Amino acid sequence: MKGLWDAPSIRVTLTGWYAAVLTVMMIVYATATFVAVRHEFLEQLDDQLHDDFEAAEERLTGTPDGRVAWNGDRHHDPDSDDTRVYEVWSANGEQLLRSGAAVTLPPVAFASLGTSDRYETVVAGGERWRAVAAPTSIGGHAVVLRVSRSEERLRTQLWEILVVLALGLPLVVVLAGIGGYLLARRALAPIDQLASAARRITAERLHERLSVPNPNDEIGRLTSVINDTFGGLESSFDQLRRFTADASHELRTPLSVVRSLGEAAVAERRNAVDYEEAIGSMLEEVDRMTNLIDTLLRLSRGDAGTIRLSREQLDLGQLAREAASSLGILAEERNQRLTFDITDGVMVSVDRLVLREAIVNILDNAIKYGPTGSTVAIHVGSSHQQALLAIRDEGPGIPAEHRERIFHRFFRVDEARSRDHGGAGLGLAIAKWAVDIHGGEIRVEQTSTGGSEFRILLPLDVSVPTEFKAAFAERGRTGATASKL
């Protein structure tokens, strides 16, 4: 039983609490019942004493010698009554009459008597007697009449009630504890079944779900939460499998190229120029693998939350121009134009290098997938306490069913074309991570001309003074400005 009490189950805990609470309630109930019954018995005894007192007043009469006697025949003489005592006392403390049980009661305390009846409990001969005393008049003389009854019968009855309560309380608690345990066991049985069913769902069977008999009760809601968790795990496992397969494929391709070049180079003797070309090609593939691995490591550190941002106040428009200038040569090669519609003074608190990489990745995609001679438009503005950076291209667009997945790692809308451009499908994943870590949001929409528009929303840095923002506005270049890079 050591293991049971070291780590009690829920049903044992519930049963213990139920028994403890019930015990306290039963003790309170039994105490209140006993007090109420005792009070009722005392009231009944006092009522009987009151009746005895009135009957004694009617039957007592004065004698010529100034004494007090019973009026009536011997049949009504209370001397033979061993449960009651009748006493008459004069004003000077002399006992004029005594009849009833053979017990000596304490004398009446005249000083404490008032004009009304006084009820009290006195002890005589080891017994408790209930008495009522009051002044009255007998034969024209003022006297004090006291009538007493023994409390032994009442105390015996109270003791029997107390024994019944004391013996019945543990029995009731034990029976209630057994019933509570059975009820808890029955109520928690669905949880045991739920645990058994959940235990059968492994990594290979994450597609299975638990049955929900009643979705509106607590067990049903718990089952729904577990099913949602399994759904999230299934999705995560699927993404992990796809990620592992894609990463393996991306690494296998350059490794195969390096191996092929190496085998071709050693298959037969070649001149120095051929060897240099082979080594150069191999180094290019090694650089591609190195960049891929560095990107994956950076994403992994980002997922683990180990990357610390070096935030600073930046003008988002200036950062967008800086990122665009680094891709100016690529745009010129494709005879493309980069146009700007930038509101200066849109301040954000970001890590320059991290956010710049996100903008560069989106611009790089827009230039690569845009047709020759097309335009890539960059817009920076603000609304509702958010900074907006939008990049619009005139490319083929992204189908609606792929717009949520393009930010997944290694995902490509056009597999063959993406590899022709040398991409690994990580640029947009890096961009999303960079925006998310700054508390922003990134999404893609289709333009009216069929191209794509990537929109980055970031929190505005409202701590920048108004006059500082105005200084940016005076520098010009506010509104639509077109330029060819």
N, C-alpha and C positions, 0 to 999 in steps of 0.2 A: 504493500500500500504506500510505500515511500514515494514512488514516482507519481502516484495519484495526487498526493497532497503537496509535493514539491511544485508541480505544475498542473493544478486542477483544471479540468475541462470546463467548458462554459456551462454545461448542465449541472456539474457539481457546484460551481460557483453560484449559479442561479438558485439551486436548491438550498445552499447554505444561507444566502441572503434571504430567501423566502422564509426559511425556518426561523432565522434570527428576528426578522421583522414580525412574523406571526407570534413568536414567543413574547416579544415586547407588547404587542397588541393584546395578547391573551392575558398577560400579567396586569396590564392597565384595566382590561375589561373585568377580570376577576376581582381586582381590588375595588373597582367602582361598584361591582355587583355586591360584594361583601359589605361595603360601607352602606349602600342603599338598603340592603336587607336588615342590617343591624339598626339603622335609623328607623326603619319601619317597625321592627320588633319593639324598640324602645317606645315608639309612639303608641303602639297597641298596649304595652304595659302601662304607660301613663294614662291611657284612656280607661283601662280597667281600674287603676288606682282612683281616678276621678269618680268612677261609678261607686267604688267602695266607700269613698269619702262621703258622697251624697247619701248613700244608704245608711252609713253610720250616723250622720247628722239627724236623720229621721228617727232612728231607733234609740238614740241615747236620750236619757232624761235625768233631771236632778233629783236627789234624795233629800229628806228633811234635815239630815245632818250635814248637808253641804257636799255630799259625795256625788258621784255619777254612776249610773247603772244602766244596763240594757233594758229596754222596754219591750216586753214580749215574753213568750214562753221559752223553755229551754231549747226548743227545736231551732230557734233562731239565735241561740247563744254561740258566738264565734270562738269560745274558749278551746273548742276541739279542732279548730282550723290551724294546721301546722305550716301553712304557706303564707299566712298573713298575720300582721300584728297591728292591734288597735291601741292607741295611747291617747289619754286626755291629760293635759297639764294645766295647772292653774297659772295665774299671772305671776305668782311669786316663785314659780319653778317647782311646785309640788306635783307629783304624779297622782292624779285622781283616779285613773283607771288604766288597766293594762290587761289585754286578753289576746289570745292567739298563740302563735308558736313560742316555744320555750327558748327564747334567745334574748339576750340583753343588748339593746340598741343604745347608742350614745344619746344623752339627753338632748332635748330640743334647744337650739341656740336662739333664745328669745330676742336677743339684740339684733339679729340679722333678719328677723321676720318682718314683713311688711303687711300690707292689707290684703294682698292677693296670695294665691296658692304658690308654694315653693316646692319644686321637684328637685330631689338630690339622690345620690347613691351613697350609702353608708356601708361600712364593713363591720361585721360583728360575728365572732365565733368562726372566723376564717371564711365567712360567706359574704356575698355582696347582696344588699337589699336596696330596692328602689322604694323611696318614701315620698309622700306628699304631705305637707303640713301647712295649716292655715288657721288664723284666729276665727272663732265662732262663738256663739252664745248658747249655753245649755242651762235651762232652768233659771234664766235671768242673770246668769253669771258668765263673765267673759273668760273663755278658756281657749286652749290651743289643742286642736285635734290633729293627730298624725296617723296616717295609715301607711303600712309598709308591705311590700310583697318581695318574695325571694326572687333573685335573678338567675338562680342556678338552672332552672329549666330553660330559660332564654339562652344562657351561655352554653348549655349543652346543645341546643339546636344550632347556635352559631358555630360551635366547634365542628359539628357534623357537616355543616355547609362548607366550612373551611377545609376539612379533610377531603371532601368530594372535589372541591376546586383544585386543591394541591395535587391530588392523585390524578385527576382528569387532565390537568394542564400538560404534563409530559406526554400522556397518551395521545392527546389531540395534536401536539407538536410533532410527535413521531409519525402518526398517520398522515398529517398534512405534509411532512417532509417526504414521505414515500410517494404520496400523490403528486407533490410538486416535482419530484424527480422524474416520475413517469410522464407527467405532462411536459416537462422540459425536454425529456428524451424524445417524445413524440413531436414536439414543436421543432426541435433541432434536427430531426431525422432528415429533412430535405437538404440540410447543409452537408451532412455526411454523404448523402447521395451525390450532391453537387461536387464535393471534394473528390469522390471516387471517379466521377465522370471527367472532371478537369484533369485528374492525374493521368488519364488515358490519352489526353491530347499532348502529343510530343511535337518536336520540330518538324517531323515528317507528316504530321496530321493536323497542322494548324488550320486547315480548311474546315475542320469539323467545328460545330458549335454546340453549346449546351441547350437543352430544351427548357423553355420558359412556360411552366404550367399556368401561372397567374402573374402577368407582368405588373399588376397593380400593388402587390404586397411587397414586404421587405425582401423576401427571398427572390422574388421575380426581378426586383430592381437590382439586387446584387448579381443575379445571373446575367442581366443585360449589360452591367458594367464589365463583368468578366468576358462576355462575348465581344464587347467593344475592344477590350484589351487584347484578346486573341486576334481580332481583326487588325489592330495596329501592329501586333507582332508579326502577323502573316505578311502585311505590307512591308514591314522593315526587313524581314527575311528575304522577301522577293527582291527588294531593292539591293540588299547585300549580295544576293546571288548574281543579280545583273551587274552590279558594280564589280564583283570579283571576276566575272566572265569578261566584261569589257576591259578591265584593267589588264587581265592576262592577255587578251587579244592585242591591246595597244602595245604592250611590252614585247609580245611574241613577234610582232611584225618587224620592228627594228632589229631585234635579235636575229631573226631569220636573215635579214639583209646583211648584217655584220658577218654572220656565219657564211653566207653565200660568197660575199666578197673575199673573206679570208680563205675559203676553200679554193676559189678561183685563182687567188694570188699565189697560193703554194702548189697548185696543180702542175704548173710548169714555170720555168724560169722566164722572167720578164725584165724589161728595162726599168731604169729608175723612175721614168715618168709614169709608167703604168702602176708601179708600186705606190708612188705619191698619190695618184688618183684614187687608188683603192683605199689607202690609209685615210685620205681626206673624206671619202664617202663614209668610211666606217666611223670617223670622228663626228660627222654630221648626225649619224644615227645615234651615236652615244650622247650627243648633245640633246637630241630629241627625247631620249629616255631620261636623261638627267632633268630636263625641264618638266617632263611628265611626273617624275617621282617627286620633285620639289613642290609641284602644284598639289599633288595628293597629300604630301606631308603638311602643307600649309592648311589645306581643307580639314585634315584630321585634327590639327592643333586648334583650328577654329571651332570644330565641333566639340572639342574637349574644353573649350573656354580658356585656353592657356595663352592666347594672344592678347596682349595689352595694347589698347589704342593710345596713341599720342595725340590727343585732341587739341585743336587750335581753331580760332575764329578765322573763317575763310569766306571770301566772296565766291559763291557757287559759279557765277558767270565767268570769273577769271580762271577758276579751276577747269571749267569746260573748255575755254579757249586754249589753255595750256595742254590739255589732253589732245585736243584736235590738232594742235600744231605738230605734235609728235607723229601724227599719221598723215601729215600733209603730202609727203613724198608718195605714199601708197595711193592717195587719192589722185595725185597728178599722173601716176602711171596708168590709171584707169580712166583718166580724163573726166574725173568727177569734181563736182563743186561742193564745198562745205559752206552752208549759209547759217547766219546767226541771227536770232531774235532774242536778245538778252537784256534783261533788266538788271542793271548793276545795283549793288548794295543788298542783294539777297544773301544774308549772312547765315552760315551754318557752323556748328561746332563739330568738326570731324577730324579724322586722321587723314592728312593730305595724301599720303602714299596709297593707303588702302582704298579710299574712294576714287582716286585718280585711276587706279588699275581697273576698277569697275567700269568707269566711263570709257576708258581705252578699249576694254573688251567689247563693249556694246558698239562703239564706233567702228572697231575693226570688223565686226560682223556685218554692220551696215554697209561698209565699203566693199567687203569681199563679195557679198551676195547681191549688191546693187549692180544693175547693168552698166556697161560703159557709157559715159556721158551723162549719167543720172546725177541727181542732187541729193545730198544728205543734209537735212535741216536740223539745227540745234536750237532749242528754245529753253530759256531759263526765266522763271517768274515765281510768284508766290500767291497763295490764297489760303484763307482759313488757318493761319498759323502754320502753314507748311510750305516748304520750298519745293519747287517743281523743276525737274530737268527732263525734257522730252527730246528724244532722238528719232527722227523720222527718215525712212529710206524709201526708195522706189523699187525695191526688189520684188520677188515673187510672193512675198507674204508667208504667213504661217497658218496652216489649217487650224480651225477652231479646236479640233480634238487633240492637237499637240501643244497648245499654248500653255497648259499647266505643266507639261512634262519637259519643256525646253530648258528649264532651269535644273533638271536632274543631271547628275554627272554622267558623262559619256553619251548622253542622248543626242541623236542627230535626226533632223527631219529628212535629209538626203544623205544617206551613208556614203555613197560613192563620191559625191561632189565635195563633201566635207573632208574626206581624206585626200582628195586632189589638192585642196587648199592647205593641207598639212595640219588641220585642227584635230584635237583629241576629244572635243565635246566637253571641255571643262571651263571655257571662258564665261559662259552665262552662269554656271554654278558658282564660280568665283564672284561674279557681279552680284548675284543674289545674296551670298554670304556677306559681302562687304556692305550691302545696303541694310540687311537685317541686323548686323552687329551695331549699326548706328541708330537702330530704332526706327528705320524707315521701311518703305514698301516699294517693290518693283513689280511691274506688270507690263504685258504687251497687248496691244490692240491693233486691229487692222484699219488702215486708212481708207479713205473713200476711193483712192486710186489703186488700191490693191496691195500697197506696201505694208510695212510694219512700223509701229511707233512704240518704242520702249519709253515708259514713264517711270521716273524715280521720284518718290516723295520722301522728303526728309523733314524733321522738326526744325523750325526756324529758331535761330539764336536770338531771342527777344532781349537779351541782356546788352546788345550792342546799342549805344546811344543813337538818338535820332539824327544828331548833327553829323555823326560818323557815316550814317547811311546816306545823308544828303551829299556828303563829299564825293561819294561814288557816283551819284546821279549827275553831278556837275562835270564829271570827267567825260560825259558824252557817251556815245555808242548806246543810247537808250532807244529801244524800238527796233524796227526791222533794219538789219544791216547785212548786206550780202557781200561776200568776198570769195575769191577763188584762190585756193592754196595750191 
